[in-house]
Amino acid sequence: MKKKSKVIGKDYDKLEKNNLCGRIDYYGLIAKDGRIKIDTKRYKKFFAIPDSKIENRHSVYYLPTKQHRSDYKCNWFRDLLAGYKQLWFREYKSFIDSIKTPKQVEDNARLSYLSDGVLEYDEVNAKAFVAGMKRTKEYKVIIKSLYAQFFHQLMSSIDALCLKMLTACGYKEEDYTKKQFDIYMQGLQGDSALSFRQYTNYPLYDRAFTVWNFLKHNSLRSYRSLKQWYPKMVWDPEDKYQNGESALSVVKLDEKFILDCLDNLHLFFDELCARSFGENAEDAQWDYDDYFEEVVQNQIDVIVNPLDL
């Protein structure tokens, strides 16, 4: 092992002498047989080590557990949620914020009446207040509809990704339900299998799914299921909801709930992938070849093309 280290040092001396900082091996990355091995002693001269555990090994180089980020199934869901969070702030939130609120309508009406100079101040305030009140109902419908559109798109994408994951694991049925999802994943866990409801983070997923199910079906059964398991997501104090009424009229769908889903739904899938595939979600953020190669390549790009032209 000492002999190998000496050879590595000699190689680095040669690379440094010739100023070959545009090569990945200059930074301690050794490419061989389609994989990347890391000489952590050399690597940490330039970059922070993502986790100290990679230095606790008996080999000269560290070989990452996976080759690509997508080799970890937990990252499928993390990346999907991250993409939707960007979409929310880049498109939906800015659009929602541009929609005139009842207060803005009231203020605009007040300014308009005052500029006319016809009405007394009390009359102006009264008419402006009425204009704001008229806006309230339609504003709530517009905003909730946009929330529902985004949430439906999010949950539909998550559901599709769940089926894609099952298919990658050998699932061959033509139909798919959450119950089938649960049962099939238990089959991958062997003797230690647990149903979803036994998971610590299942309520995060189930709450979102149950809200989505109600929004899709607008049925009394889906309403009762949501009210039974997640009563805080329903506003219907007199319990008057009937079959076929819009779920939007009683479900509590707002930005806080959407952001909570975007920020925390990954915890259920992290737990699922840990139980089913032995994945460590925190390690999955760095323990793959491409992570180290990207860090090094970014540094090379700065050196070779500092102006990013």
Secondary structure, DSSP 8 states (H G I E B T S, - for coil): -HHHHHHHHHHHHHHHHTT-TTSGGGGTEEEETTEEEE-HHHHTTTS--S-GGGGS-SSSSB--SBSSGGGSHHHHHHHHHHHHHHHIIIIIHHHHHHS--HHHHHHHHHHHHHHHT-S-HHHHHHHHHHHHHHHHHHHHHHHHHHHHHHHHHHHHHHHHHHHHHHHHTT---S---HHHHHHHHHHTSGGG---GGGSTTHHHHHHHHHHHHHHHH--HHHHHHHHHH-GGGB--TT----TTS-GGGTB---HHHHHHHHHHTHHHHHHHHHHHH---TTGGGT-BHHHHHHHHHHHHHHHH-TT--
